[in-house]
């Protein structure tokens, strides 16, 4: 039995890059997460039904619990404390951060999600047959048109906490020389206390920090109720299977040497510091798990035990999605 759990732990480490020291915890079931939106895209081994937080009351429930965990003031009536917060939450859960990529002469559409291997995926798709070009984020009407035309639609997702840390590092890297932004922070770049301060700015709706790199991945449920998704942690085997399922090309490999960002090298030590913060500050981890609940549940990722065993987080799931 011990050996069996050791194998499971090693597998979990391999699917959570950079945060692989988590131990097996309770997997949050998808049964209560099932949603009644129309599914025009057929189900399959890489197909996910995506629930979106369309109701303001649902967004405020997650937002306020995250604020509470970080010791921030919470509105008594359960609503947002300001219009600024309300807008920030809408962007976080429902806004498309990047334009999409239509390729193979328009036969396939890749919905780009920042910090989920976006540049690397675009680089790999460059070898796909036919022409490719950038298009606007699909609206519901455009999504219906793609489905009617038989366009293969997919995205690439990533383990939520690892992705958030990567997005946070990207934001820090891009704003590191912006004096006005740096004046807003008390903690220095590269300190483990900094990500908590960043989260507090995010939850206050402060617009002077760049946040779309850390937005929820579940915005794709706005145009598509069901989506084919490749998990970045599945390596080339999962990619080949997805390409086969979508009828694109099983010979189109996914190279991790293709594309990438300078921030991936962690030049400011922000990734290392953020990981240290998640290991040592349970409230920061729980606040992130709360904010990213849609991503964990929609794409069947397992939360770390400190989150999956938390009664308040479990209560939120039952209240909002039972």
C-alpha positions as CSV (number, residue, x, y, z in Angstrom):
1,X,0.0,0.0,0.0
2,X,2.9,2.4,0.9
3,X,4.5,1.7,-2.5
4,X,1.2,2.4,-4.3
5,X,0.9,5.8,-2.6
6,X,4.5,6.6,-3.5
7,X,3.8,5.9,-7.1
8,X,0.7,8.2,-7.0
9,X,2.7,10.9,-5.3
10,X,5.4,10.8,-8.0
11,X,2.8,11.0,-10.7
12,X,1.2,14.1,-9.0
13,X,4.7,15.7,-8.8
14,X,5.1,15.3,-12.5
15,X,1.8,17.0,-13.3
16,X,2.4,20.1,-11.1
17,X,5.6,21.7,-12.4
18,X,7.4,23.7,-9.8
19,X,4.8,22.9,-7.1
20,X,5.3,19.1,-7.1
21,X,5.8,18.6,-3.4
22,X,2.1,18.3,-2.8
23,X,0.8,15.0,-1.5
24,X,-2.3,13.2,-2.8
25,X,-5.5,14.9,-1.7
26,X,-9.1,14.5,-2.3
27,X,-10.0,15.1,-6.0
28,X,-12.9,17.5,-6.3
29,X,-15.6,15.7,-8.1
30,X,-17.0,17.1,-11.4
31,X,-20.5,15.7,-10.8
32,X,-21.8,18.9,-9.0
33,X,-19.9,21.0,-11.5
34,X,-21.9,19.8,-14.5
35,X,-23.6,22.6,-16.3
36,X,-26.7,22.9,-18.5
37,X,-25.1,25.0,-21.3
38,X,-25.5,23.7,-24.8
39,X,-22.8,21.3,-25.8
40,X,-22.3,21.6,-29.5
41,X,-18.8,20.2,-29.4
42,X,-18.8,16.4,-29.1
43,X,-17.4,14.8,-25.9
44,X,-14.2,12.9,-26.0
45,X,-11.1,11.9,-24.0
46,X,-9.8,15.5,-24.1
47,X,-13.2,17.2,-24.0
48,X,-14.2,19.4,-21.0
49,X,-17.5,21.0,-20.1
50,X,-16.6,24.5,-18.9
51,X,-18.7,26.3,-16.3
52,X,-18.4,30.1,-16.2
53,X,-19.1,32.4,-13.3
54,X,-21.7,34.5,-15.1
55,X,-23.5,35.5,-12.0
56,X,-22.0,38.4,-10.0
57,X,-23.0,36.8,-6.7
58,X,-20.9,33.8,-7.5
59,X,-17.8,35.9,-8.4
60,X,-18.2,38.0,-5.2
61,X,-18.4,34.8,-3.1
62,X,-15.0,33.7,-4.3
63,X,-13.5,37.2,-4.3
64,X,-14.6,37.9,-0.8
65,X,-13.4,34.6,0.7
66,X,-10.0,35.2,-0.9
67,X,-9.9,38.7,0.7
68,X,-10.9,37.3,4.0
69,X,-8.1,34.8,3.9
70,X,-5.6,37.5,3.3
71,X,-6.9,39.6,6.2
72,X,-8.6,42.2,4.0
73,X,-11.9,43.9,4.7
74,X,-15.0,42.2,3.3
75,X,-18.3,43.9,2.4
76,X,-20.9,43.0,5.0
77,X,-23.7,42.3,2.4
78,X,-21.6,39.8,0.6
79,X,-21.3,42.0,-2.5
80,X,-18.2,43.7,-3.9
81,X,-16.7,46.5,-1.8
82,X,-16.4,48.8,-4.8
83,X,-17.1,49.2,-8.5
84,X,-13.4,48.8,-9.0
85,X,-13.4,45.3,-7.4
86,X,-16.6,44.3,-9.4
87,X,-14.9,45.2,-12.7
88,X,-11.7,43.4,-11.7
89,X,-13.6,40.2,-10.9
90,X,-15.5,40.3,-14.2
91,X,-12.2,40.7,-16.1
92,X,-10.5,37.9,-14.0
93,X,-13.2,35.3,-14.8
94,X,-14.8,36.3,-18.1
95,X,-12.3,38.4,-20.1
96,X,-10.3,36.9,-23.0
97,X,-6.7,38.0,-22.6
98,X,-5.3,37.1,-26.0
99,X,-6.5,36.8,-29.6
100,X,-7.0,33.3,-31.0
101,X,-5.1,31.6,-33.8
102,X,-6.9,30.2,-36.8
103,X,-4.7,27.7,-38.8
104,X,-4.7,24.9,-41.4
105,X,-6.4,27.3,-43.8
106,X,-9.2,28.0,-41.3
107,X,-9.9,24.3,-40.4
108,X,-8.6,24.6,-36.8
109,X,-8.8,27.2,-34.1
110,X,-6.5,27.5,-31.1
111,X,-7.9,29.5,-28.2
112,X,-4.8,31.1,-26.7
113,X,-4.4,31.2,-22.9
114,X,-1.4,33.2,-21.5
115,X,1.1,31.2,-19.4
116,X,-0.4,27.9,-20.5
117,X,2.3,27.3,-23.1
118,X,0.8,29.9,-25.5
119,X,4.0,31.0,-27.2
120,X,5.3,27.4,-27.3
121,X,2.0,26.1,-28.8
122,X,2.0,28.8,-31.5
123,X,5.6,27.9,-32.3
124,X,4.6,24.2,-32.7
125,X,1.6,25.0,-34.8
126,X,3.8,26.9,-37.2
127,X,4.7,23.5,-38.8
128,X,1.0,22.6,-39.3
129,X,0.0,22.3,-43.0
130,X,-1.8,25.3,-44.6
131,X,-1.9,29.0,-43.6
132,X,-2.5,30.4,-40.2
133,X,-3.5,33.9,-38.9
134,X,-4.5,35.7,-35.7
135,X,-8.3,36.4,-35.2
136,X,-10.3,38.2,-32.5
137,X,-11.4,36.4,-29.4
138,X,-14.5,34.5,-30.5
139,X,-17.9,35.8,-29.4
140,X,-20.8,33.3,-28.8
141,X,-22.0,34.1,-32.3
142,X,-18.6,33.5,-33.8
143,X,-18.3,30.3,-31.8
144,X,-21.5,29.1,-33.3
145,X,-20.2,29.9,-36.8
146,X,-17.0,27.9,-36.2
147,X,-19.0,24.9,-35.0
148,X,-21.3,25.1,-38.0
149,X,-18.3,25.2,-40.3
150,X,-16.8,22.1,-38.7
151,X,-13.8,24.0,-37.4
152,X,-11.7,22.0,-34.9
153,X,-11.5,24.1,-31.7
154,X,-9.1,23.5,-28.9
155,X,-7.0,25.1,-26.2
156,X,-4.1,24.3,-23.9
157,X,-4.5,24.5,-20.1
158,X,-2.1,24.3,-17.2
159,X,-2.2,23.3,-13.5
160,X,-3.8,26.4,-12.0
161,X,-1.4,27.3,-9.2
162,X,1.7,26.7,-11.3
163,X,0.2,28.9,-14.1
164,X,-0.6,31.7,-11.7
165,X,2.9,31.7,-10.4
166,X,4.2,31.8,-13.9
167,X,1.8,34.6,-14.8
168,X,2.8,36.5,-11.6
169,X,6.5,36.2,-12.7
170,X,5.7,37.5,-16.1
171,X,3.9,40.5,-14.7
172,X,6.8,41.3,-12.3
173,X,9.3,41.0,-15.1
174,X,7.3,43.3,-17.4
175,X,6.8,46.0,-14.7
176,X,10.1,45.7,-12.9
177,X,11.4,49.0,-14.4
178,X,8.2,50.9,-14.1
179,X,8.9,53.3,-11.3
180,X,5.2,54.2,-10.8
181,X,4.2,50.6,-10.3
182,X,7.0,49.8,-8.0
183,X,6.1,52.7,-5.7
184,X,2.8,50.9,-5.0
185,X,4.5,48.0,-3.4
186,X,6.1,47.8,0.1
187,X,7.7,44.4,-0.4
188,X,10.8,44.1,-2.7
189,X,10.7,42.1,-5.9
190,X,12.0,38.6,-5.3
191,X,10.7,38.4,-1.7
192,X,8.3,35.7,-0.7
193,X,6.0,38.3,0.8
194,X,5.6,40.0,-2.5
195,X,3.0,37.6,-4.1
196,X,0.6,38.2,-1.2
197,X,0.9,42.0,-1.7
198,X,0.3,41.4,-5.5
199,X,-2.8,39.4,-4.7
200,X,-4.1,42.1,-2.4
201,X,-3.7,44.7,-5.2
202,X,-5.5,42.3,-7.6
203,X,-8.4,41.9,-5.1
204,X,-8.7,45.6,-4.6
205,X,-9.1,46.0,-8.4
206,X,-6.0,48.2,-8.7
207,X,-5.6,48.8,-12.5
208,X,-2.0,49.9,-12.4
209,X,-0.8,46.3,-12.3
210,X,-0.9,44.1,-15.4
211,X,-3.1,41.1,-14.5
212,X,-4.3,39.4,-17.7
213,X,-1.4,36.9,-17.4
214,X,-3.0,35.6,-14.2
215,X,-6.6,35.6,-15.3
216,X,-8.7,32.5,-14.9
217,X,-8.4,30.0,-17.8
218,X,-12.2,29.3,-17.6
219,X,-13.1,32.4,-19.7
220,X,-13.2,30.0,-22.7
221,X,-16.5,28.8,-21.4
222,X,-18.0,32.1,-22.4
223,X,-18.0,31.3,-26.2
224,X,-17.7,27.5,-25.9
225,X,-19.7,25.4,-23.3
226,X,-17.5,22.4,-24.1
227,X,-13.9,22.5,-25.3
228,X,-11.2,20.1,-26.4
229,X,-8.1,20.9,-24.2
230,X,-4.6,19.6,-24.0
231,X,-3.0,19.7,-20.6
232,X,0.5,21.2,-20.7
233,X,1.7,18.5,-18.2
234,X,0.7,15.6,-20.5
235,X,3.8,16.1,-22.7
236,X,4.0,14.9,-26.3
237,X,1.9,11.8,-25.8
238,X,-1.2,13.8,-24.9
239,X,-0.6,16.2,-27.7
240,X,-0.4,13.5,-30.4
241,X,-3.7,12.0,-29.0
242,X,-5.4,15.4,-29.2
243,X,-4.2,16.1,-32.7
244,X,-5.5,12.7,-33.8
245,X,-8.9,13.3,-32.1
246,X,-9.3,16.6,-33.8
247,X,-8.3,15.2,-37.2
248,X,-5.4,17.6,-37.5
249,X,-2.1,15.6,-37.7
250,X,-0.8,12.9,-35.4
251,X,2.7,13.7,-36.7
252,X,2.6,17.2,-35.4
253,X,4.9,16.9,-32.3
254,X,4.9,19.2,-29.3
255,X,8.4,20.4,-28.7
256,X,9.2,22.1,-25.4
257,X,12.2,23.7,-27.0
258,X,10.0,25.7,-29.3
259,X,9.0,29.3,-28.2
260,X,9.1,30.5,-24.6
261,X,9.6,33.7,-22.6
262,X,12.7,35.3,-20.9
263,X,10.7,35.3,-17.7
264,X,10.7,31.5,-17.7
265,X,14.3,31.7,-16.6
266,X,13.1,33.5,-13.4
267,X,15.6,36.4,-13.7
268,X,14.2,38.2,-10.7
269,X,13.8,35.1,-8.6
270,X,10.1,35.8,-8.3
271,X,9.0,32.2,-9.2
272,X,11.2,30.7,-6.5
273,X,9.9,33.3,-4.0
274,X,6.3,32.7,-4.9
275,X,6.7,28.9,-4.5
276,X,8.3,29.5,-1.1
277,X,5.3,31.7,-0.1
278,X,2.8,28.9,-1.1
279,X,4.8,26.4,0.9
280,X,5.0,28.5,4.1
281,X,1.8,30.6,4.0
282,X,-1.3,28.4,4.0
283,X,-3.7,31.4,3.7
284,X,-2.0,32.6,0.5
285,X,-2.4,29.1,-1.0
286,X,-6.0,28.9,0.1
287,X,-6.8,32.3,-1.3
288,X,-5.4,31.3,-4.7
289,X,-7.2,28.0,-4.6
290,X,-10.5,29.9,-3.9
291,X,-9.9,32.3,-6.8
292,X,-9.0,29.5,-9.2
293,X,-11.7,27.1,-8.2
294,X,-13.3,27.2,-11.7
295,X,-10.0,26.1,-13.3
296,X,-9.4,23.3,-10.9
297,X,-12.9,21.9,-11.4
298,X,-13.4,22.6,-15.1
299,X,-10.2,20.9,-16.2
300,X,-10.1,18.2,-13.5
301,X,-7.0,19.3,-11.7
302,X,-6.4,18.2,-8.1
303,X,-6.1,20.9,-5.5
304,X,-3.3,20.6,-2.9
305,X,-4.5,18.9,0.4
306,X,-4.4,22.2,2.3
307,X,-7.2,23.4,0.0
308,X,-9.1,20.2,-0.7
309,X,-9.5,19.5,3.0
310,X,-10.6,23.0,3.8
311,X,-14.2,23.1,5.0
312,X,-14.9,26.6,3.9
313,X,-13.7,26.0,0.3
314,X,-15.8,22.8,0.2
315,X,-18.8,24.7,1.5
316,X,-18.3,27.3,-1.3
317,X,-18.3,24.5,-3.9
318,X,-21.5,23.0,-2.5
319,X,-23.2,26.3,-2.2
320,X,-22.4,27.6,-5.7
321,X,-22.4,24.4,-7.7
322,X,-24.6,21.8,-6.1
